[in-house]
Amino acid sequence: PEQGVPKSGEGFIDFIGQVHKTKEQFGQEGPITVHCSAGVGRTGVFITLSIVLERMRYEGVVDMFQTVKMLRTQRPAMVQTEDQFQFCYRAA
């Protein structure tokens, strides 16, 4: 929620993994649609971590700042709060 973040990123990372696994199981093409209340806070955290985890897996690269910066060129205010940004770092 916008009012806080989980203490641990483990459950959130598991959730992201389950979403991607389910998509693969059903053989779905195209992007995953994600949306929270405003479409920028929790949505931004999900998308940021999803991108960063994939890049870590395939490229060995973690650049949280550049990932959020790129997302903000497409949708301003992605990852709304400092707590959410720090959560992304801790979770990854």
C-alpha positions in Angstrom: 0.0 0.0 0.0 1.0 3.6 -0.5 1.0 4.0 3.3 3.9 1.5 3.8 5.9 -1.3 2.4 6.4 -4.9 3.5 9.3 -5.6 5.9 10.7 -8.2 3.7 10.7 -8.5 -0.1 10.6 -12.3 -0.1 6.8 -12.6 -0.4 6.6 -9.9 -3.1 9.4 -11.6 -5.1 7.6 -14.9 -4.8 4.4 -13.2 -6.1 6.2 -11.8 -9.1 7.6 -15.3 -9.8 4.1 -16.8 -9.6 2.7 -14.2 -12.0 5.4 -15.0 -14.6 5.1 -18.7 -14.0 1.3 -18.6 -14.5 1.8 -16.6 -17.7 4.2 -19.2 -19.1 2.0 -22.2 -18.1 -0.9 -20.7 -20.1 1.4 -19.9 -23.0 0.3 -16.3 -23.1 1.9 -13.8 -25.5 2.3 -10.1 -24.8 2.8 -8.1 -21.6 1.4 -8.7 -18.2 -1.1 -6.0 -17.2 -0.6 -4.6 -13.7 -2.6 -1.8 -12.0 -3.1 -0.5 -8.5 -5.2 2.4 -7.4 -3.3 5.2 -9.1 -1.2 3.0 -11.3 2.1 4.3 -10.2 3.0 3.3 -6.6 2.5 -0.4 -6.1 2.3 -0.9 -9.9 5.7 0.8 -10.2 7.2 -1.4 -7.6 5.9 -4.6 -9.3 7.2 -3.5 -12.7 10.5 -2.2 -11.4 11.3 -5.4 -9.6 10.0 -7.5 -12.5 12.4 -5.8 -14.9 15.4 -5.8 -12.5 15.0 -9.4 -11.6 14.8 -10.4 -15.2 17.9 -8.3 -16.0 19.8 -9.9 -13.1 18.9 -13.3 -14.4 19.9 -12.8 -18.0 22.5 -10.0 -17.8 23.8 -9.9 -14.3 22.9 -6.2 -14.1 21.0 -4.4 -11.3 20.4 -0.7 -11.9 17.3 0.3 -9.9 17.7 4.0 -10.5 17.9 3.7 -14.3 15.0 1.3 -14.3 12.8 3.7 -12.4 14.0 6.6 -14.5 13.1 4.8 -17.7 9.7 3.8 -16.3 9.1 7.5 -15.4 9.6 8.5 -19.0 6.6 6.4 -19.8 4.5 7.2 -16.7 5.6 10.0 -14.3 5.7 9.2 -10.6 6.3 5.4 -11.0 7.5 4.2 -7.6 5.8 7.0 -5.7 7.6 7.1 -2.3 11.1 6.9 -1.0 10.0 3.9 1.1 8.9 2.1 -2.1 12.2 2.9 -3.8 14.1 1.6 -0.8 11.9 -1.5 -0.7 12.9 -2.2 -4.4 16.6 -2.1 -3.4 16.1 -4.4 -0.4 13.9 -6.9 -2.3 16.3 -7.2 -5.2 
